[in-house]
Amino acid sequence: SEGETHWYLYYAGVNLLRFFNGEERIFVQRLKPGDPTQLDDSHGYDTPDIVLRPDQHWEFKAAWFAPKGINEAPWVLKLSPGDEQYPVDSGKKAPIYYLMYSGAGANTPAYSVGYATSDSPLGPFVKYEKNPIILPDDPMSVGVIGPGHHSVWHEKSTGKMWAFYHQQRSTSTGWDRVLMVDELRFDKGLISITVTREPGLVLGSETHKQDAGQSK
C-alpha cells in the first residue's frame, strides 16, 4: 500500500475449552514492517482479526472427535490488474485477495476447498456462495476422496497455477492420505480445481516415481 510492502500471517485456531461444540476459524495479523519474523505490535494491528468462520453447511460435516464447524488451512492469492487471471470485466481497478481454505473434517470424505474474496488482505472477506470449488461436484466419482489442505504453485513458464492437496486412500474415517496435484483454474474471477486420479499426478505413487526417474 502506498509503495510499502506488508506481510500477513493467516492461521486457523480453535478454542480447546470448547473443542467439540466450538468452531475452527481463520485469523489474520499483520507482521512487523522491517521484521516479518515478528507480529506487528503497532496500534491498530496488535491483535489478530477473525476473517473466516464456518457458516456454510458443508463446513459442518465432521467426525465426532472434531469441532462443530471447520475453516482451516488458509492460502491467499493476490490478483492485481494486469495479471493474466485478473477478471477484467469485474469493474475493479484494485487488487483482489482470494482467501482459500478447507472445510469439514480433514479425516472424512466430506473434506473440501472453498474461498472468499476481499479488496483488503485484512478483510472483510465474502465467501463464494457456490463453495466448495472442487470439480466434479462428487469427487468420489473419479476416485478422489476428501481433497483439501492445499497450497498453490504458479508455473511462470506456462502461466498455469497448480493446487497441491491431500486426499484419503479410502472412505474410512482416518489419516491415511496421499499427496495429489491438479490445475487450479480461473474463469472470469471464479476459482475451481478439477481433481483427477491420473497416476502421474499422484505424488509418491510408484508410477510417479518411475516417471520422475525416466525424466532425469
Disulfide bonds with the S-S distance in Angstrom:
none
